[in-house]
Amino acid sequence: MSIRRVERDLGRFRQIVRGKIKKDLRKYMSQGEMIGRQGRKYVSIPLPQIDLPQFRYGSKQGGGVGQGDGDVGDPIGQGDPQQGQGEAGSDPGQHVIEVDVTLDELAAILGEELQLPNIEPRGKKNIISTKDKYSGIRRVGPDSLRHFKRSYREALRRQISSGEYNASNPVVVPIREDMRFRSWKETQMPESNAVIIYMMDVSGSMGTEQKELVRITAFWIETWLRSQYKEIEIRYIVHDAAAKEVDQNTFYHIREGGGTKISSAYRLCNKLIEERYQPNEWNIYPFHFSDGDNWGGGDTRECVELLRSQLLPKANQFCYGQVRSLYGSGRFAHDLEEYLGKEETLVISEIADRDDIYDAIKDFLGKGK
């Protein structure tokens, strides 16, 4: 009975935590510290709004309601007029609670709060694999699959029902009819494969704060997409006037300079897709982040042509996130909107500061593609 009560109380506590996270999701989505506490399957989220109940004991005969001097009608609880003066205390203060939330549960909260539709993978994206699962019992089979407990139970049942069982000499010997064997069932499992290709401008106009906005936004993108697909690969491309593929750590910490030529990243992205990720087998999600300051000389026209003829037809959805910078012109988002604004597979979102991450995620993931 007490175990069920504990489980019920734990369930209520987790519901409270879930409600608190949903209520303040916009705030949590802007915090990079939470990502730093990410484990393999859990994220630790601080919840300062929840106070743990605890008993506090005063000194014996210390006064209080119903004790000490005083007459009927005297006010109580006036407090110490010298409160706030004196030496520093030695007792611990109140602290926030850090609650572990699974990434799957976090994705569910994200989907509920932002009203994100489940993704509908396109084309021939599903690779069907056959898996064997030992989920049944048979009367025949090889000795290697013999189920000892079930065989013993059948023998015991037979001896008890026939009167052969002797409680004073409890010897149970299974015969051939008592033998039970594990059986398997072949099930076909669809495995949807997806690839995320992150591209980021690392030219001189992209500072530390802009890269942090990209890092936080990418965390929430991955959290949602991993809840929708069985397997996900992630590739990273950085570019200034030239593009190159890097690992995750380099992607978020590289410091570059120089000008910007966005078409170099788009050409490398298209090359990765052609060499490894065929659109009829993969769900492809390119994400490009920049401050929108592109090199002149017709490079924006080349980007538009690469998107229209190569990347947009191959991708489930192409997302461009423009982060605000003191040095970037921010022109590129307006150019994409002007030339490709009617393309259904292109999503453009501007991220001026951390408060905009919530809206950008809804823009990127709200179409369910």
C-alpha positions in Angstrom: 0.0 0.0 0.0 2.8 2.4 0.9 4.7 1.6 -2.3 1.6 2.5 -4.4 1.2 5.7 -2.4 4.8 6.6 -3.1 4.4 5.9 -6.8 1.2 8.0 -6.9 3.0 10.9 -5.2 5.9 10.6 -7.5 3.6 10.6 -10.5 1.9 13.8 -9.1 5.3 15.4 -8.6 6.3 14.7 -12.2 3.1 16.1 -13.5 3.8 19.3 -11.5 7.3 19.4 -13.0 6.0 18.9 -16.5 3.5 21.7 -16.0 6.2 24.1 -14.7 8.5 23.3 -17.7 5.6 23.9 -20.1 4.7 27.2 -18.4 8.3 28.5 -18.6 9.4 26.7 -21.8 10.3 29.9 -23.6 12.7 30.8 -20.7 14.2 27.3 -20.7 14.7 27.3 -24.5 16.9 30.4 -24.2 19.2 29.0 -21.6 22.5 27.5 -22.7 23.3 26.2 -19.3 20.7 23.5 -19.5 22.5 22.1 -22.6 25.7 22.0 -20.7 24.1 19.6 -18.1 22.9 17.3 -20.8 23.6 13.6 -20.2 23.3 10.8 -22.6 19.5 10.5 -22.2 18.6 13.1 -19.6 18.7 16.9 -19.3 18.9 18.5 -15.9 16.5 21.5 -15.6 16.5 23.9 -12.6 13.1 24.6 -11.1 13.3 27.4 -8.6 9.5 27.7 -8.3 9.1 24.4 -6.4 9.9 24.5 -2.7 10.5 21.2 -0.9 8.4 20.9 2.3 10.5 20.5 5.5 10.1 20.8 9.3 11.8 23.6 11.2 12.3 23.1 14.9 12.7 26.0 17.3 14.2 26.0 20.8 12.2 24.4 23.5 9.8 26.8 25.4 10.7 29.4 22.8 7.2 31.0 22.8 4.7 31.2 20.0 1.0 30.9 19.5 -0.6 29.6 22.8 2.7 30.0 24.7 4.4 32.7 26.7 3.2 36.0 28.1 0.2 37.9 26.7 -3.4 38.6 27.0 -6.4 37.9 24.8 -6.5 40.4 22.0 -2.7 41.1 21.9 -1.3 41.1 18.3 1.1 38.3 17.4 3.7 37.8 14.8 5.1 41.4 14.9 8.6 40.1 14.3 11.9 41.2 15.8 12.4 45.0 15.5 16.1 44.3 15.2 15.6 41.9 12.3 18.2 42.3 9.6 21.0 43.2 12.0 23.6 41.0 13.5 26.2 38.5 12.3 26.0 36.3 9.3 24.2 33.0 9.8 25.8 29.6 9.4 22.7 27.6 8.2 22.2 26.8 4.5 19.7 28.8 2.5 17.0 27.6 0.1 18.2 26.3 -3.2 16.6 25.4 -6.5 15.7 21.9 -7.5 17.4 20.3 -10.5 15.0 17.8 -12.1 16.2 15.2 -14.6 13.9 15.0 -17.6 14.4 12.5 -20.4 15.0 13.8 -23.9 12.0 12.0 -25.1 9.8 13.6 -22.5 11.4 17.0 -23.3 10.5 16.5 -26.9 6.9 15.6 -26.0 6.6 18.8 -23.9 8.1 20.8 -26.8 5.7 19.3 -29.3 2.7 20.0 -27.0 3.6 23.5 -26.1 4.5 24.6 -29.6 1.7 22.5 -31.1 4.2 20.8 -33.5 2.7 18.2 -35.9 4.4 14.9 -36.1 6.7 14.7 -39.1 5.5 12.9 -42.1 8.6 11.5 -43.8 8.5 11.8 -47.6 9.2 9.5 -50.5 10.9 6.1 -50.2 12.4 7.0 -46.9 11.6 3.9 -44.9 14.1 1.0 -44.9 12.3 -2.1 -43.8 14.3 -4.5 -41.6 13.2 -7.9 -40.3 13.8 -8.6 -36.6 13.3 -11.7 -34.5 11.7 -11.4 -31.1 11.4 -14.3 -28.7 7.9 -13.5 -27.4 6.1 -16.9 -27.3 6.2 -20.5 -26.0 6.0 -23.7 -28.1 5.7 -27.4 -27.2 8.5 -28.3 -29.7 11.9 -26.8 -30.4 15.6 -27.3 -30.0 17.2 -27.9 -26.6 19.0 -24.6 -26.8 15.6 -22.8 -26.6 14.2 -24.9 -23.7 12.4 -22.7 -21.2 13.4 -24.3 -17.8 10.8 -22.5 -15.6 7.9 -23.2 -17.9 8.9 -26.9 -18.3 9.2 -27.3 -14.5 5.9 -25.6 -14.0 4.2 -27.9 -16.4 5.8 -31.0 -14.8 4.7 -29.8 -11.3 1.2 -29.1 -12.5 1.0 -32.6 -14.1 2.2 -34.4 -10.9 -0.1 -32.5 -8.6 -3.1 -33.1 -10.8 -2.3 -36.9 -11.1 -1.5 -37.3 -7.4 2.1 -38.2 -8.0 3.5 -35.2 -6.1 4.9 -36.0 -2.7 5.3 -32.9 -0.5 7.7 -34.8 1.9 9.9 -35.7 -1.1 9.3 -32.9 -3.6 11.0 -34.4 -6.6 9.8 -33.0 -9.9 11.0 -34.7 -13.1 9.7 -33.3 -16.4 8.9 -35.7 -19.2 8.8 -35.0 -22.9 5.2 -33.7 -22.8 6.1 -31.1 -20.1 8.9 -29.5 -22.2 8.3 -25.9 -23.3 10.5 -24.0 -25.7 10.9 -20.3 -26.5 9.5 -19.3 -29.9 10.2 -16.2 -32.0 8.2 -14.1 -34.3 9.5 -12.2 -37.3 8.4 -8.6 -37.3 9.1 -5.9 -40.0 10.3 -2.7 -38.5 10.3 0.5 -40.6 13.5 2.5 -39.9 13.2 6.1 -41.0 16.7 7.6 -41.6 17.3 11.3 -41.4 20.3 13.6 -41.8 20.7 17.1 -40.4 23.3 19.2 -42.2 24.2 22.3 -40.2 25.9 25.2 -42.0 27.1 28.2 -40.1 28.8 31.5 -41.2 32.0 31.9 -39.2 33.2 35.1 -40.9 34.5 38.1 -38.9 31.0 39.5 -38.3 29.8 36.4 -36.4 30.7 36.7 -32.7 30.4 34.5 -29.7 26.8 35.5 -28.9 25.7 34.7 -32.4 27.3 31.2 -32.2 25.6 30.6 -28.8 22.2 31.4 -30.4 23.0 28.8 -33.1 24.1 26.2 -30.5 20.9 26.6 -28.4 18.6 26.5 -31.5 20.4 23.4 -32.8 19.9 21.6 -29.5 16.1 22.0 -29.7 16.0 21.0 -33.4 17.9 17.8 -32.6 15.7 17.0 -29.6 12.5 17.2 -31.7 13.9 15.4 -34.8 15.4 12.6 -32.7 11.9 11.9 -31.3 10.6 11.5 -34.8 13.2 9.3 -36.4 14.9 6.1 -35.4 18.3 7.1 -36.7 19.7 10.5 -37.3 23.1 11.5 -38.7 24.5 15.0 -38.2 27.0 16.8 -40.4 28.6 20.2 -39.8 29.8 22.7 -42.3 31.4 26.1 -41.5 32.1 28.8 -44.1 33.5 32.3 -44.5 34.6 32.9 -48.1 35.2 29.1 -48.4 33.4 26.1 -46.8 34.7 23.0 -45.1 33.2 20.1 -43.1 34.2 19.9 -39.4 33.3 18.0 -36.3 30.7 19.2 -33.7 33.2 20.7 -31.3 35.0 22.7 -34.0 31.6 23.8 -35.4 30.6 25.6 -32.2 34.1 26.9 -31.1 35.9 27.8 -34.3 37.1 31.4 -34.7 37.5 32.6 -38.2 37.7 35.9 -40.0 37.4 37.3 -43.4 34.5 37.8 -45.8 31.4 35.7 -46.5 30.5 33.6 -49.5 27.4 31.6 -48.7 27.4 29.7 -52.0 30.5 27.8 -50.9 28.5 26.2 -48.1 25.5 25.4 -50.3 27.8 23.7 -52.9 29.5 21.6 -50.2 26.1 20.7 -48.7 24.9 19.5 -52.2 28.0 17.5 -52.6 27.4 15.7 -49.3 23.9 14.8 -50.3 24.9 13.5 -53.7 27.7 11.4 -52.4 26.0 9.9 -49.3 22.3 10.8 -48.8 20.1 9.9 -51.7 16.7 11.7 -51.4 14.8 8.6 -52.1 16.3 6.9 -49.0 16.9 9.8 -46.6 15.0 12.6 -45.0 17.3 15.6 -45.5 17.2 18.7 -43.2 19.8 21.4 -44.1 19.9 24.3 -41.6 21.9 27.4 -42.4 22.8 30.1 -39.9 24.3 33.5 -40.8 24.1 37.2 -40.0 22.9 37.8 -43.5 26.0 39.6 -44.7 26.9 38.0 -48.1 29.7 38.9 -50.5 28.8 40.8 -53.6 29.6 39.9 -57.1 26.5 37.9 -57.7 27.0 35.3 -55.0 23.4 35.7 -53.7 22.1 35.0 -57.2 24.2 31.8 -57.2 22.8 30.8 -53.8 19.2 31.3 -55.1 19.9 29.1 -58.1 21.5 26.4 -56.0 18.5 26.3 -53.7 16.0 26.3 -56.5 17.6 23.7 -58.7 19.5 21.5 -56.2 18.9 21.8 -52.5 15.1 22.5 -52.2 14.1 19.5 -54.5 16.2 17.2 -52.4 15.4 18.3 -48.9 12.4 17.7 -46.7 12.8 21.3 -45.6 15.6 23.8 -45.9 15.8 26.2 -42.9 17.6 29.5 -42.9 18.1 31.2 -39.5 19.4 34.7 -39.5 21.0 35.9 -36.3 21.4 39.5 -35.6 24.9 41.0 -35.6 26.2 44.5 -35.1 28.4 44.0 -38.2 26.1 42.0 -40.5 23.8 43.7 -43.0 21.0 41.2 -42.6 20.2 41.5 -46.3 20.3 37.8 -47.2 17.0 36.9 -45.5 15.2 39.6 -47.5 16.8 38.3 -50.8 15.6 34.8 -50.1 12.2 36.0 -49.2 12.0 38.0 -52.4 13.2 35.3 -54.8 12.1 32.1 -53.1 9.4 33.2 -50.6 6.8 31.0 -52.3 8.8 27.8 -52.0 7.0 25.5 -49.6 10.2 23.7 -48.5 12.0 26.9 -47.6 11.6 28.3 -44.1 13.2 31.6 -43.1 13.3 32.9 -39.5 15.2 35.8 -37.9 16.8 35.3 -34.5 17.6 38.7 -33.0 18.2 37.5 -29.4 17.5 34.5 -27.2 13.9 35.3 -26.8 13.4 34.6 -30.5 14.6 31.0 -30.3 11.2 29.9 -29.2 9.5 31.4 -32.3 12.3 30.2 -34.6 11.8 26.6 -33.5 8.1 26.9 -34.2 8.9 28.3 -37.6 11.3 25.6 -38.5 9.4 22.6 -37.2 5.8 23.7 -37.4 5.1 22.4 -40.9 5.7 18.7 -40.0 7.8 18.1 -43.1 
